[in-house]
Amino acid sequence: MKMKLFLILATLQILIGIVTALECYWCSWSSATDDMASCKDPFTTPEAISVKNCIGSSGCLKSVAMMNDTETIMRGCSTEQECSSETCTGETCNYCCTDNRCNSAGAMTFNLPIMLISPILMLVSMMM
């Protein structure tokens, strides 16, 4: 009985962790075509942009590039390499952040209530 309860709690905690994985806006825009204009700056209509669940990502990324008089903006999930620091190299700048939808505005977060309740439930189950 105790082991069964422990396994249920551990599984619940893992599933809640997956549900709370980082969310980032996911879109790209180019001044050459002006497709997906809601993705460009200023970012005033985030409700028109898709959101991606970035499991395993270290953060969200907004990349701005200017090449041959064409501006391009890309928003999405970032890798640790892309976001080791905010960088501007040549005509491309990467802006990184670690909160949900922060690339308008990390990493997987833990759920504090579950982390606190789990040991208490374990103790209660051991006393039964």
PALUMSE-503607 format. One line per field, with one value per atom (N, C-alpha, C): x, y, z; atom name; residue number from 1. Coordinates in steps of 0.1 Angstrom, whole numbers, plus 5000, padded with zeros to 4 digits. Example, Ala and Ser with C-alpha at 12.3 -4.5 7.8 and 13.67 -1.06 7.14 Angstrom:
2
c1 = [5132_5123_5132_5128_5137_5129]
c2 = [4943_4955_4967_4978_4989_5000]
c3 = [5078_5078_5078_5071_5071_5079]
name = [N_CA_C_N_CA_C]
resi = [1_1_1_2_2_2]
END
This chain:
128
c1 = [5008_5000_5009_5019_5028_5035_5040_5048_5039_5027_5017_5014_5012_5010_5022_5034_5046_5047_5044_5045_5035_5023_5013_5017_5022_5027_5039_5048_5060_5055_5046_5041_5034_5025_5018_5028_5038_5048_5055_5058_5065_5055_5043_5033_5030_5030_5027_5040_5051_5064_5063_5058_5058_5047_5036_5026_5031_5040_5045_5058_5060_5072_5071_5082_5082_5074_5067_5059_5066_5068_5074_5065_5065_5058_5067_5060_5067_5062_5070_5066_5079_5077_5088_5082_5089_5084_5096_5093_5103_5097_5105_5100_5099_5105_5105_5091_5084_5071_5060_5063_5054_5044_5047_5038_5040_5029_5029_5033_5026_5030_5028_5019_5017_5029_5039_5052_5062_5060_5071_5070_5079_5079_5072_5065_5062_5052_5054_5047_5034_5023_5011_5000_5000_4989_4994_4999_5004_4994_4981_4970_4969_4975_4975_4986_4995_5007_5006_5011_5010_5021_5018_5026_5031_5044_5049_5054_5051_5055_5070_5079_5093_5100_5095_5101_5116_5124_5138_5146_5139_5145_5150_5161_5166_5159_5152_5145_5138_5133_5127_5137_5136_5145_5137_5142_5138_5151_5151_5163_5159_5167_5164_5176_5174_5185_5182_5192_5191_5201_5196_5205_5200_5208_5204_5191_5190_5178_5165_5167_5155_5157_5146_5146_5139_5144_5137_5137_5125_5123_5119_5125_5121_5119_5108_5106_5104_5109_5108_5115_5118_5125_5140_5147_5162_5169_5181_5190_5200_5207_5216_5227_5231_5242_5237_5225_5220_5219_5217_5214_5224_5236_5246_5248_5245_5245_5237_5232_5226_5237_5235_5246_5241_5249_5247_5260_5259_5270_5267_5275_5272_5259_5250_5237_5226_5229_5219_5220_5209_5209_5200_5204_5196_5193_5180_5175_5169_5174_5169_5163_5153_5147_5142_5138_5134_5121_5112_5098_5088_5076_5066_5063_5063_5059_5067_5079_5087_5093_5093_5099_5089_5079_5071_5077_5080_5085_5097_5116_5122_5126_5129_5132_5121_5120_5109_5110_5098_5097_5092_5094_5088_5076_5067_5054_5055_5057_5059_5049_5036_5026_5028_5030_5032_5045_5055_5068_5066_5057_5055_5045_5035_5025_5029_5038_5042_5049_5058_5064_5054_5045_5035_5026_5022_5013_5021_5034_5042_5042_5044_5044_5031_5020_5007_5004_5008_5006_5015_5026_5035_5029_5021_5015_5002_4997_4984_4987]
c2 = [4988_5000_5013_5013_5025_5027_5016_5017_5021_5017_5020_5035_5041_5055_5063_5058_5065_5066_5055_5055_5064_5064_5074_5088_5091_5105_5109_5100_5103_5105_5097_5098_5111_5115_5127_5139_5139_5150_5151_5140_5141_5146_5142_5147_5162_5166_5181_5188_5183_5190_5191_5181_5181_5192_5192_5202_5216_5218_5232_5235_5227_5230_5244_5250_5264_5265_5276_5280_5292_5291_5303_5306_5319_5323_5317_5313_5306_5312_5320_5326_5332_5337_5344_5354_5365_5376_5381_5385_5391_5404_5415_5427_5425_5415_5413_5409_5401_5396_5401_5405_5410_5400_5387_5376_5375_5371_5370_5383_5394_5407_5408_5400_5400_5396_5390_5385_5397_5407_5418_5427_5435_5445_5458_5465_5461_5449_5440_5428_5431_5435_5440_5430_5420_5410_5396_5393_5380_5369_5372_5362_5357_5364_5359_5350_5348_5340_5326_5316_5302_5302_5293_5291_5276_5274_5261_5257_5244_5238_5234_5241_5239_5229_5217_5207_5205_5206_5204_5216_5227_5240_5247_5255_5263_5276_5280_5293_5297_5309_5314_5323_5325_5333_5342_5354_5363_5367_5364_5367_5378_5388_5399_5400_5399_5400_5411_5417_5427_5424_5420_5417_5422_5430_5435_5443_5452_5460_5452_5439_5431_5427_5431_5427_5414_5405_5393_5391_5387_5384_5370_5363_5349_5347_5341_5339_5324_5318_5304_5299_5286_5280_5281_5282_5284_5272_5270_5260_5267_5260_5265_5273_5268_5274_5288_5289_5301_5312_5307_5317_5316_5313_5314_5328_5338_5352_5359_5371_5379_5383_5380_5383_5391_5399_5406_5404_5396_5393_5398_5407_5412_5419_5414_5420_5412_5402_5394_5396_5398_5399_5388_5381_5371_5376_5376_5380_5368_5364_5352_5355_5347_5348_5335_5334_5321_5320_5329_5328_5324_5319_5316_5328_5325_5335_5349_5347_5360_5365_5358_5363_5372_5377_5389_5399_5380_5382_5373_5288_5286_5273_5272_5258_5253_5240_5234_5239_5242_5246_5235_5236_5226_5232_5224_5228_5228_5240_5241_5234_5236_5229_5213_5208_5193_5189_5197_5194_5194_5203_5203_5193_5190_5181_5166_5163_5149_5143_5150_5144_5142_5152_5151_5139_5137_5125_5112_5112_5100_5097_5108_5106_5101_5107_5102_5088_5084_5070_5060_5065_5056_5054_5063_5062_5054_5052_5043_5029]
c3 = [5000_5000_5000_5009_5010_4997_4991_4979_4967_4967_4957_4957_4969_4971_4967_4970_4967_4951_4945_4930_4924_4929_4924_4926_4938_4940_4931_4929_4921_4906_4902_4888_4886_4896_4896_4896_4903_4904_4890_4884_4871_4860_4860_4851_4853_4865_4867_4863_4864_4859_4844_4837_4823_4818_4825_4822_4824_4834_4836_4829_4818_4810_4804_4800_4795_4782_4781_4769_4763_4749_4742_4730_4727_4714_4703_4692_4681_4668_4662_4649_4642_4630_4623_4614_4611_4603_4595_4583_4574_4568_4568_4562_4547_4541_4527_4522_4530_4526_4535_4547_4557_4561_4558_4563_4578_4585_4599_4606_4602_4607_4622_4628_4642_4650_4643_4650_4651_4643_4643_4655_4657_4668_4663_4671_4685_4685_4695_4696_4704_4696_4703_4703_4695_4694_4697_4709_4712_4710_4712_4711_4697_4687_4673_4670_4679_4677_4684_4677_4683_4695_4704_4716_4715_4718_4717_4731_4735_4747_4745_4752_4749_4759_4760_4769_4765_4775_4773_4769_4767_4763_4775_4773_4784_4786_4776_4776_4763_4762_4750_4743_4730_4722_4713_4712_4701_4694_4681_4673_4662_4662_4652_4643_4630_4620_4610_4605_4594_4584_4572_4561_4548_4541_4528_4529_4539_4541_4544_4548_4552_4566_4574_4588_4590_4598_4601_4617_4622_4636_4637_4646_4649_4664_4668_4682_4684_4694_4696_4709_4709_4720_4718_4729_4727_4733_4728_4733_4743_4751_4760_4753_4741_4733_4728_4723_4718_4729_4741_4752_4763_4760_4771_4775_4766_4769_4758_4761_4750_4741_4728_4719_4707_4702_4689_4681_4671_4663_4649_4644_4630_4630_4622_4620_4627_4636_4643_4658_4665_4679_4685_4695_4702_4716_4719_4732_4739_4750_4757_4770_4774_4787_4791_4804_4810_4816_4813_4818_4807_4811_4801_4792_4779_4769_4771_4775_4778_4765_4754_4742_4734_4740_4736_4744_4759_4773_4778_4833_4822_4821_4816_4819_4827_4827_4834_4849_4854_4868_4876_4889_4898_4904_4908_4914_4929_4935_4949_4958_4955_4964_4963_4952_4951_4958_4957_4963_4979_4984_4998_5003_4995_4999_4998_4988_4987_4999_5005_5018_5029_5030_5040_5038_5026_5023_5025_5022_5025_5040_5048_5063_5068_5063_5067_5063_5051_5046_5054_5059_5067_5081_5086_5099_5099_5087_5086_5087]
name = [N_CA_C_N_CA_C_N_CA_C_N_CA_C_N_CA_C_N_CA_C_N_CA_C_N_CA_C_N_CA_C_N_CA_C_N_CA_C_N_CA_C_N_CA_C_N_CA_C_N_CA_C_N_CA_C_N_CA_C_N_CA_C_N_CA_C_N_CA_C_N_CA_C_N_CA_C_N_CA_C_N_CA_C_N_CA_C_N_CA_C_N_CA_C_N_CA_C_N_CA_C_N_CA_C_N_CA_C_N_CA_C_N_CA_C_N_CA_C_N_CA_C_N_CA_C_N_CA_C_N_CA_C_N_CA_C_N_CA_C_N_CA_C_N_CA_C_N_CA_C_N_CA_C_N_CA_C_N_CA_C_N_CA_C_N_CA_C_N_CA_C_N_CA_C_N_CA_C_N_CA_C_N_CA_C_N_CA_C_N_CA_C_N_CA_C_N_CA_C_N_CA_C_N_CA_C_N_CA_C_N_CA_C_N_CA_C_N_CA_C_N_CA_C_N_CA_C_N_CA_C_N_CA_C_N_CA_C_N_CA_C_N_CA_C_N_CA_C_N_CA_C_N_CA_C_N_CA_C_N_CA_C_N_CA_C_N_CA_C_N_CA_C_N_CA_C_N_CA_C_N_CA_C_N_CA_C_N_CA_C_N_CA_C_N_CA_C_N_CA_C_N_CA_C_N_CA_C_N_CA_C_N_CA_C_N_CA_C_N_CA_C_N_CA_C_N_CA_C_N_CA_C_N_CA_C_N_CA_C_N_CA_C_N_CA_C_N_CA_C_N_CA_C_N_CA_C_N_CA_C_N_CA_C_N_CA_C_N_CA_C_N_CA_C_N_CA_C_N_CA_C_N_CA_C_N_CA_C_N_CA_C_N_CA_C_N_CA_C_N_CA_C_N_CA_C_N_CA_C_N_CA_C_N_CA_C_N_CA_C_N_CA_C_N_CA_C_N_CA_C_N_CA_C_N_CA_C_N_CA_C_N_CA_C_N_CA_C]
resi = [1_1_1_2_2_2_3_3_3_4_4_4_5_5_5_6_6_6_7_7_7_8_8_8_9_9_9_10_10_10_11_11_11_12_12_12_13_13_13_14_14_14_15_15_15_16_16_16_17_17_17_18_18_18_19_19_19_20_20_20_21_21_21_22_22_22_23_23_23_24_24_24_25_25_25_26_26_26_27_27_27_28_28_28_29_29_29_30_30_30_31_31_31_32_32_32_33_33_33_34_34_34_35_35_35_36_36_36_37_37_37_38_38_38_39_39_39_40_40_40_41_41_41_42_42_42_43_43_43_44_44_44_45_45_45_46_46_46_47_47_47_48_48_48_49_49_49_50_50_50_51_51_51_52_52_52_53_53_53_54_54_54_55_55_55_56_56_56_57_57_57_58_58_58_59_59_59_60_60_60_61_61_61_62_62_62_63_63_63_64_64_64_65_65_65_66_66_66_67_67_67_68_68_68_69_69_69_70_70_70_71_71_71_72_72_72_73_73_73_74_74_74_75_75_75_76_76_76_77_77_77_78_78_78_79_79_79_80_80_80_81_81_81_82_82_82_83_83_83_84_84_84_85_85_85_86_86_86_87_87_87_88_88_88_89_89_89_90_90_90_91_91_91_92_92_92_93_93_93_94_94_94_95_95_95_96_96_96_97_97_97_98_98_98_99_99_99_100_100_100_101_101_101_102_102_102_103_103_103_104_104_104_105_105_105_106_106_106_107_107_107_108_108_108_109_109_109_110_110_110_111_111_111_112_112_112_113_113_113_114_114_114_115_115_115_116_116_116_117_117_117_118_118_118_119_119_119_120_120_120_121_121_121_122_122_122_123_123_123_124_124_124_125_125_125_126_126_126_127_127_127_128_128_128]
END
